Amino acid sequence: MFRPGTVPALPRHSLSSFGGYFPGVPPGPPRTARNGPVPRDPYRSVVAVWQAARMSDPAADRARYDRATAHLDAPVAIVDLEAFDANAADLTRRAGGKPIRVASKSVRCRALLERVLARDGFAGIMSFTLDESLWLARAGFEDVLLAYPSADRDGYAELAGDPKLAAAVTVMVDDPAQLDLIDAARRGGSERIRVCLELDTSLRMLGGRVRIGALRSPLREPAQLAELARAVARRPGFRLVGIMAYEGHVAGVGDSLAGRPLRSRVIRLMQSAARKELAARRAEVVRAVRAVAPELEFVNGGGTGSVQHTAAEDAVTEIAAGSGLFVPRLFDNYTSFRGRPAALFAQPVVRRPGVGIVTVLGGGYPASGAAGADRLPVPYLPQGLRYDPQEGPGEVQTPLIGSPADDLLIGDKVWFRHAKAGELCERFAELRLVEGDRVTATVPTYRGEGKTFL
Ligand SMILES: Cc1ncc(COP(=O)(O)O)c(C=O)c1O
């Protein structure tokens, strides 16, 4: 399944400067899917169950977060490390021994990527741009799977010209035109580029008239993937190493919506049909591609909402997940797991327009995706605040309505949860890491390192 020792050892990446943040984390480069299978730790999974079951009390959390950040003015973003670690443990428990490749887009903070990769059960990064992938590989992350096709010619030229980068980064392909683009961009670089093929996971019903799932790869049938695998094999300069199939309509769609039992039931039925259809097709695809490329190293699937289901498929060798670490609000509504909100941001109360109303600075940080109320951050602590329907969360100020407003003073913090995970880090340069009721470290986000990849 894995090919130990194929990646040349890179120097300890510059994150060694983060080493002091996490005294409990042993030194050494992050474990990768390719430097050996991830050992199981039965004791850790018992702890994980216990930790995941131990939901904390929101009022006590608010008191803790307020105490921890009393010396800091809002806006401020925090990650509760106890919740983060409990969420990580729950993900590995659900993966049942298969390694989890951490989706960097859902974290966007190198120190936290390093922290999670130091744990048993996590191996490798799933990145989101070529520029980011090269940056991570240069920093010492040895196994970076770029999950989205790229048209970054400069990036490909750098990848094709550097043996260390070419050994660490795998790029995504679902069309021979992408291979042409890479070859045209090489500028003389002769390194073999590691390639992963993406499978369309969508569910088709009513003879193809209804389609459920993201519009991603055009490759759906085993024969189509085998044909592209042959095209890769025929071309010098490329090496087929993986297959990726992300079932977003299962992993990224909550199936237990508060107050919507009928809709939840329909989603569950859809997801059960989708899982069944995909499991059979994924196994066939893997068989067909392995016949062309027996040296295939990995088959990646799943996401936070589907970890245990995807891990149960024999054809899948590793699971992708990231959102399950921060647990943003879009990941509240799943029957398959229950995580702890770990990433929050606070905005300061700046005025009090009337009884039962406060106004905080800023707060309008909507998430990507089809626009809708579910893309908005939610006022979280103190509990019981809501937006003014006329205004919503604003660019520079956000009125909040509800009786808890009357207990808030100018300068107090209101804590919010973002709708999605990593996008929060595009709004903040730093994350304050909270343990108990103290900030024990401050780490830069990608943005804080001057990196805004998307
Ligand atoms: C290819 C791929 N795999 C997995 C995931 C799941 O990531 P997460 O667990 O952060 O939702 C995503 C998210 O969009 C993805 O694009």
The ligand as a Gaussian input file, in Angstrom:
#p B3LYP/6-31G(d) Opt

LIG

0 1
 C      -10.725000      16.624000      -2.374000
 C      -11.272000      16.838000      -1.016000
 N      -11.136000      15.869000      -0.106000
 C      -11.609000      16.017000       1.135000
 C      -12.260000      17.171000       1.510000
 C      -12.814000      17.225000       2.912000
 O      -12.277000      18.202000       3.665000
 P      -12.898000      18.561000       5.080000
 O      -12.743000      17.394000       5.947000
 O      -12.070000      19.716000       5.500000
 O      -14.328000      18.927000       4.874000
 C      -12.436000      18.203000       0.593000
 C      -13.156000      19.415000       0.961000
 O      -13.606000      20.198000       0.175000
 C      -11.926000      18.031000      -0.710000
 O      -12.059000      18.987000      -1.647000

